[in-house]
Amino acid sequence: MKVAGRLSITLVAQSLAALAAFAPPVLAPVALADLSLSSDAWLGVYIALLYLAGMVSTLSSGDLIARFGPIRVTQISLLLCAAGIALVALGQTFLLPFAPLLIGLGYGPVTPSGSKVLMIGGAPRHIGLVFSVKQTGVPLGALAGGLMLPLLIALGGWRFAVCVVASLCLIAAGVLNRWRGDFDTSLDRQRRVTWRRTMTSLSALRANRAASQLAWCSLFFGCMQLCVMTFLVAYLSRVFEMSLLAAGLFMSIAQTGGILGRIGWGWLVDTAISARAVLIGIALAMGGTAVSLGLLPQSTPWWIIAAIVFVLGATAIGWNGVYLSELARVSGVEEVGRITGAALFFTYLGVVIGPPIFSAALALTGTYTVSFALISATVVLGSLLLLSRMPGKHSNPQSIDN
């Protein structure tokens, strides 16, 4: 199968997993009221549980892919996402904590499986662009949720919306069976998936110096990404006194920036600029725009806010494709699933610890300015320290045609 076909498969799977993961927070205002739950505090718990489960499952991705194949693992992931979001539809409070755990277990292996599908037979010729387009599935899924779910709620209620998302995941899992014979080959049926073997994924990552540095860098980038996605609407609402509708529109602008940024950065890498140089530029830009956003006075025109939010989205949300393409390149075809899974452990760790650090700074100082400055300084200094030690030479070995 040509790269375009592989890309379509992985993009759809990535988008649906993201839709399932980010649907409950969109449904929260209606669902919580219906379940007689008045606090939004569970949203922070939801995100933490989802990514903690993702951290565990992504470490096992390499062994799961080796034993069952990337398509089968993707099918299982979508089934877990469907099961997790279906628990929300049952409306039983005691089941709610299990929903993000199941979704997280499914969400974790989707990216390593997609990387394996794209790398079978050799790296794509335009590896940066291909991986970046694949990773647009995350903001596309989140954006689709923000646009589609309110309409579904209006049509049939929030439980109906949940069932539609679960059904889409189930249908996609079934359709994927068509390509198992193409990609689930040379399987190691004797491979055991144990905690001890899972931990060896971290050893494989540590043995690959370039991949290890990228993984640690993604921890800092992940911190920034989730801080932006978690606090942007609240910041705009409180500081600029925007309505939730207007603040949500600016979040859409950030997500659009993330989509276009992922594609743009991937294209830039494929035009002979090293991934290291692009990631350094992204780190500086996301830090600078986050600080700028925190310093804006209340009288700032909306178009300046929109421009800063767009750039922030293009960097803080748009870095993943370049990161994963470079990770795949330095990992090689055989180890890409295993090392990508181990590296995402650190990415998700950043996602888990970033918002609490931001919240602590906000609680201590009472101002978003300090919080944005603190997280920006941490991200820029940490990532630049790691990226400065990486080889800058751009290479794209074992390419296959698109």
C-alpha positions as CSV (number, residue, x, y, z in Angstrom):
1,M,0.0,0.0,0.0
2,K,1.3,3.5,-0.9
3,V,2.0,6.0,1.8
4,A,-1.2,7.9,1.1
5,G,-3.3,4.9,2.0
6,R,-1.3,4.2,5.1
7,L,-1.6,7.8,6.1
8,S,-5.4,7.7,5.7
9,I,-5.7,4.6,8.0
10,T,-3.5,6.1,10.7
11,L,-5.1,9.6,10.5
12,V,-8.6,8.2,10.9
13,A,-7.6,6.0,13.9
14,Q,-5.7,9.0,15.5
15,S,-8.7,11.3,15.1
16,L,-11.3,8.9,16.5
17,A,-9.1,8.1,19.5
18,A,-8.7,11.8,20.2
19,L,-12.4,12.4,19.7
20,A,-13.2,9.7,22.3
21,A,-10.6,11.1,24.7
22,F,-11.7,14.7,24.5
23,A,-15.5,14.2,24.2
24,P,-16.2,13.9,28.0
25,P,-14.9,17.4,28.8
26,V,-17.0,18.8,26.0
27,L,-20.1,17.0,27.4
28,A,-19.3,17.9,31.0
29,P,-21.6,21.0,31.4
30,V,-24.7,19.0,30.3
31,A,-23.7,15.5,31.6
32,L,-22.7,16.7,35.1
33,A,-26.0,18.5,35.7
34,D,-27.9,15.5,34.6
35,L,-25.9,13.3,37.0
36,S,-26.4,15.8,39.8
37,L,-22.7,16.5,40.0
38,S,-22.1,20.2,40.5
39,S,-18.3,20.4,40.5
40,D,-16.0,20.7,37.5
41,A,-13.1,19.3,39.6
42,W,-13.6,15.9,38.1
43,L,-12.2,17.2,34.8
44,G,-8.7,17.5,36.2
45,V,-9.1,14.0,37.6
46,Y,-10.3,12.8,34.2
47,I,-7.3,14.1,32.3
48,A,-4.9,12.8,35.0
49,L,-6.4,9.3,34.9
50,L,-6.5,9.2,31.1
51,Y,-2.9,10.1,30.6
52,L,-1.7,7.9,33.5
53,A,-3.4,4.9,31.9
54,G,-1.9,6.1,28.6
55,M,1.6,6.1,30.1
56,V,1.2,2.5,31.1
57,S,-0.2,1.2,27.9
58,T,2.2,3.1,25.6
59,L,5.1,1.4,27.4
60,S,3.6,-2.0,26.3
61,S,3.1,-0.9,22.7
62,G,6.3,-2.4,21.4
63,D,5.6,-5.9,22.7
64,L,1.9,-5.7,21.7
65,I,2.8,-4.6,18.2
66,A,5.4,-7.4,17.8
67,R,2.9,-10.1,19.0
68,F,-0.4,-8.9,17.4
69,G,0.6,-6.4,14.7
70,P,0.0,-2.7,14.4
71,I,-3.5,-3.0,12.9
72,R,-4.8,-5.4,15.5
73,V,-3.4,-3.2,18.3
74,T,-5.1,-0.2,16.7
75,Q,-8.4,-2.2,16.6
76,I,-8.1,-3.1,20.3
77,S,-7.3,0.5,21.1
78,L,-10.4,1.8,19.4
79,L,-12.5,-0.9,21.2
80,L,-11.1,0.2,24.5
81,C,-11.9,3.9,23.7
82,A,-15.5,2.9,22.7
83,A,-15.9,0.9,25.9
84,G,-14.6,3.7,28.0
85,I,-16.8,6.4,26.6
86,A,-19.8,4.0,26.7
87,L,-19.3,3.8,30.5
88,V,-20.1,7.6,30.6
89,A,-23.4,7.0,28.8
90,L,-24.5,4.5,31.5
91,G,-24.8,7.5,33.9
92,Q,-23.6,5.7,37.0
93,T,-21.3,7.9,39.1
94,F,-19.3,5.0,40.5
95,L,-18.3,4.0,36.9
96,L,-17.0,7.4,35.9
97,P,-13.4,7.0,37.1
98,F,-13.1,3.8,35.0
99,A,-14.0,5.7,31.8
100,P,-10.7,7.7,31.5
101,L,-8.7,4.6,32.5
102,L,-10.2,2.5,29.6
103,I,-9.9,5.4,27.1
104,G,-6.3,6.0,28.2
105,L,-5.4,2.3,27.8
106,G,-6.7,2.6,24.3
107,Y,-5.3,6.0,23.5
108,G,-1.7,5.1,24.4
109,P,-0.9,2.5,21.7
110,V,-2.6,4.3,18.8
111,T,0.4,6.6,18.0
112,P,3.1,3.9,18.2
113,S,1.0,1.6,16.0
114,G,0.5,4.3,13.5
115,S,4.2,5.0,13.4
116,K,4.9,1.3,12.8
117,V,2.3,1.2,9.9
118,L,4.0,4.3,8.3
119,M,7.5,2.8,8.7
120,I,6.9,-0.7,7.4
121,G,9.0,-1.1,4.2
122,G,11.2,1.9,5.0
123,A,10.8,5.6,6.0
124,P,8.4,7.7,3.8
125,R,10.3,10.0,1.5
126,H,8.7,13.0,3.0
127,I,8.8,11.7,6.5
128,G,8.4,15.0,8.3
129,L,5.3,15.9,6.4
130,V,3.8,12.4,6.5
131,F,4.1,12.1,10.3
132,S,2.9,15.7,10.8
133,V,-0.2,15.1,8.8
134,K,-0.9,11.9,10.8
135,Q,-0.6,13.8,14.0
136,T,-3.1,16.4,12.9
137,G,-5.6,13.7,13.9
138,V,-5.3,14.8,17.5
139,P,-6.4,18.5,17.1
140,L,-8.8,17.3,14.3
141,G,-10.5,14.9,16.7
142,A,-10.7,17.6,19.4
143,L,-12.0,20.2,16.9
144,A,-14.6,17.7,15.6
145,G,-15.7,17.1,19.1
146,G,-16.1,20.8,19.8
147,L,-18.2,21.2,16.6
148,M,-20.1,18.0,16.4
149,L,-21.0,17.1,19.9
150,P,-23.1,20.2,20.7
151,L,-25.2,19.4,17.6
152,L,-25.6,15.8,18.6
153,I,-26.6,16.9,22.1
154,A,-29.3,19.1,20.5
155,L,-30.5,16.3,18.4
156,G,-30.8,13.5,21.0
157,G,-29.1,14.5,24.3
158,W,-25.7,13.9,25.7
159,R,-26.1,10.1,26.0
160,F,-26.9,10.0,22.3
161,A,-23.8,12.0,21.5
162,V,-21.7,9.5,23.5
163,C,-23.2,6.5,21.7
164,V,-22.4,8.1,18.3
165,V,-18.7,8.5,19.3
166,A,-18.6,4.9,20.6
167,S,-20.2,3.7,17.4
168,L,-17.7,5.5,15.2
169,C,-14.8,3.8,17.1
170,L,-16.5,0.4,16.8
171,I,-17.1,0.8,13.0
172,A,-13.5,1.9,12.4
173,A,-12.2,-1.1,14.4
174,G,-14.2,-3.4,12.2
175,V,-13.2,-1.7,8.9
176,L,-9.5,-1.9,9.9
177,N,-9.7,-5.7,9.7
178,R,-9.5,-5.3,5.9
179,W,-5.8,-4.4,6.2
180,R,-4.6,-6.9,8.8
181,G,-3.1,-9.1,6.1
182,D,-1.1,-6.2,4.7
183,F,0.5,-5.0,7.9
184,D,0.2,-7.6,10.7
185,T,3.0,-9.8,9.3
186,S,6.2,-11.4,10.7
187,L,4.5,-11.6,14.1
188,D,6.2,-13.0,17.2
189,R,3.4,-15.1,18.7
190,Q,5.7,-16.2,21.6
191,R,6.3,-12.6,22.7
192,R,4.9,-12.2,26.2
193,V,3.6,-8.9,27.4
194,T,4.8,-8.7,31.0
195,W,5.7,-5.8,33.3
196,R,9.4,-6.8,33.2
197,R,9.5,-6.8,29.4
198,T,7.6,-3.6,29.4
199,M,10.3,-1.9,31.4
200,T,12.9,-3.1,28.8
201,S,11.3,-0.6,26.5
202,L,12.7,2.2,28.6
203,S,16.1,0.5,28.4
204,A,15.9,0.4,24.6
205,L,15.1,4.1,24.7
206,R,17.9,4.9,27.0
207,A,20.3,3.0,24.7
208,N,19.4,5.3,21.8
209,R,20.8,8.7,22.8
210,A,19.0,10.7,20.2
211,A,15.7,9.1,20.9
212,S,16.2,9.6,24.6
213,Q,16.9,13.3,24.3
214,L,13.8,13.7,22.1
215,A,11.7,11.9,24.7
216,W,12.9,14.1,27.5
217,C,12.3,17.2,25.3
218,S,8.7,16.0,24.7
219,L,8.1,16.0,28.4
220,F,8.6,19.8,28.4
221,F,6.6,20.3,25.2
222,G,3.8,18.2,26.7
223,C,3.8,20.4,29.7
224,M,3.2,23.5,27.6
225,Q,0.6,21.8,25.4
226,L,-1.7,20.7,28.1
227,C,-1.3,24.0,30.0
228,V,-2.5,25.8,26.9
229,M,-5.4,23.4,26.3
230,T,-6.4,23.4,29.9
231,F,-6.2,27.1,30.9
232,L,-6.6,29.1,27.7
233,V,-10.4,29.4,27.9
234,A,-10.4,30.2,31.6
235,Y,-7.6,32.8,31.2
236,L,-9.4,34.6,28.3
237,S,-12.7,34.5,30.2
238,R,-11.4,35.9,33.5
239,V,-8.7,38.3,32.3
240,F,-10.4,39.7,29.2
241,E,-14.0,39.0,30.4
242,M,-14.9,37.1,27.3
243,S,-18.0,35.0,27.1
244,L,-17.5,31.2,27.1
245,L,-18.6,31.2,23.4
246,A,-15.9,33.8,22.5
247,A,-13.2,32.1,24.5
248,G,-14.1,28.8,22.9
249,L,-13.7,30.5,19.5
250,F,-10.2,31.5,20.4
251,M,-9.5,27.9,21.5
252,S,-10.6,26.8,18.0
253,I,-8.2,29.3,16.6
254,A,-5.4,27.7,18.7
255,Q,-6.5,24.2,17.5
256,T,-6.5,25.4,13.9
257,G,-3.0,26.8,14.4
258,G,-2.0,23.4,15.8
259,I,-3.3,21.6,12.7
260,L,-1.6,24.0,10.2
261,G,1.5,24.1,12.4
262,R,1.9,20.4,12.3
263,I,1.7,20.3,8.6
264,G,3.9,23.4,8.2
265,W,6.7,22.2,10.5
266,G,6.7,18.8,8.7
267,W,7.1,20.5,5.4
268,L,9.9,22.6,6.8
269,V,11.8,19.5,8.0
270,D,11.5,18.0,4.5
271,T,13.0,21.0,2.9
272,A,16.5,20.2,4.3
273,I,16.1,22.1,7.6
274,S,17.0,19.7,10.4
275,A,14.4,18.6,12.9
276,R,16.6,19.8,15.7
277,A,16.6,23.4,14.3
278,V,12.8,23.3,13.8
279,L,12.2,22.0,17.3
280,I,14.5,24.7,18.8
281,G,12.5,27.4,16.8
282,I,9.3,25.9,18.1
283,A,10.5,25.9,21.7
284,L,11.5,29.6,21.5
285,A,8.3,30.6,19.7
286,M,6.0,28.8,22.2
287,G,7.8,30.2,25.2
288,G,7.8,33.8,23.8
289,T,4.1,33.7,22.7
290,A,3.0,32.2,26.1
291,V,4.8,35.0,28.0
292,S,3.4,37.6,25.6
293,L,-0.1,36.3,26.1
294,G,0.3,36.5,29.9
295,L,1.5,40.1,29.6
296,L,-1.4,41.5,27.4
297,P,-3.4,44.3,29.0
298,Q,-7.2,44.1,29.1
299,S,-7.5,46.7,26.4
300,T,-5.7,44.6,23.8
301,P,-7.6,44.4,20.4
302,W,-9.1,41.0,19.7
303,W,-7.1,40.5,16.5
304,I,-3.8,40.8,18.4
305,I,-5.0,38.2,20.9
306,A,-6.1,36.0,18.0
307,A,-2.7,36.3,16.3
308,I,-0.9,35.3,19.5
309,V,-3.2,32.5,20.2
310,F,-2.8,31.2,16.6
311,V,1.0,31.2,16.9
312,L,0.8,29.6,20.4
313,G,-1.4,26.8,18.9
314,A,0.9,26.4,16.0
315,T,3.8,25.8,18.3
316,A,2.5,24.4,21.6
317,I,0.0,22.1,19.9
318,G,1.8,21.8,16.5
319,W,5.2,20.2,17.5
320,N,4.2,16.5,17.7
321,G,4.5,15.6,14.0
322,V,8.2,16.8,13.8
323,Y,9.0,15.1,17.1
324,L,7.5,11.7,16.0
325,S,9.0,11.8,12.5
326,E,12.4,12.4,14.0
327,L,11.9,9.8,16.6
328,A,10.9,7.3,13.9
329,R,14.0,8.2,11.8
330,V,16.5,7.7,14.7
331,S,14.7,4.5,15.9
332,G,14.6,2.6,12.6
333,V,11.9,0.4,11.2
334,E,12.4,-2.5,13.6
335,E,12.4,-0.5,16.8
336,V,10.0,2.3,15.9
337,G,7.0,0.9,17.7
338,R,8.9,0.0,20.9
339,I,10.9,3.2,21.1
340,T,8.0,5.5,20.2
341,G,5.9,3.8,22.9
342,A,8.7,4.3,25.5
343,A,9.2,8.0,24.4
344,L,5.5,8.7,24.7
345,F,5.7,7.7,28.4
346,F,7.7,10.9,28.9
347,T,5.4,12.9,26.7
348,Y,2.4,11.8,28.8
349,L,4.3,12.4,32.0
350,G,4.7,16.0,31.0
351,V,1.0,16.2,30.2
352,V,0.2,14.9,33.7
353,I,2.6,17.2,35.7
354,G,2.3,20.4,33.6
355,P,-1.2,21.6,34.6
356,P,-0.7,21.0,38.3
357,I,2.5,23.1,38.2
358,F,0.7,25.8,36.4
359,S,-2.2,25.6,38.9
360,A,0.2,25.8,41.9
361,A,1.8,28.9,40.5
362,L,-1.6,30.4,39.8
363,A,-2.8,29.6,43.3
364,L,0.4,31.1,45.0
365,T,0.5,34.3,42.9
366,G,-3.0,34.8,41.9
367,T,-1.9,35.9,38.4
368,Y,-1.7,34.1,35.1
369,T,1.3,36.2,34.1
370,V,3.6,34.4,36.5
371,S,2.2,31.0,35.6
372,F,2.8,31.5,31.9
373,A,6.3,32.9,32.6
374,L,7.2,30.0,34.8
375,I,6.0,27.2,32.5
376,S,7.6,29.0,29.5
377,A,11.0,29.4,31.2
378,T,10.9,25.7,32.2
379,V,10.0,24.5,28.7
380,V,12.4,26.7,26.9
381,L,15.4,26.1,29.1
382,G,14.8,22.4,29.5
383,S,14.2,21.6,25.8
384,L,17.0,23.8,24.5
385,L,19.4,22.1,26.9
386,L,18.4,18.7,25.4
387,L,18.2,19.8,21.8
388,S,21.5,21.6,21.8
389,R,23.2,18.2,22.3
390,M,21.5,16.5,19.4
391,P,23.2,16.1,16.0
392,G,22.0,18.7,13.6
393,K,22.5,16.8,10.4
394,H,19.3,16.1,8.5
395,S,19.0,12.7,7.0
396,N,16.2,10.5,5.7
397,P,17.5,6.9,5.2
398,Q,15.7,4.0,3.6
399,S,13.0,6.2,2.0
400,I,10.1,4.8,0.1
401,D,8.0,6.5,-2.5
402,N,4.8,8.2,-1.7
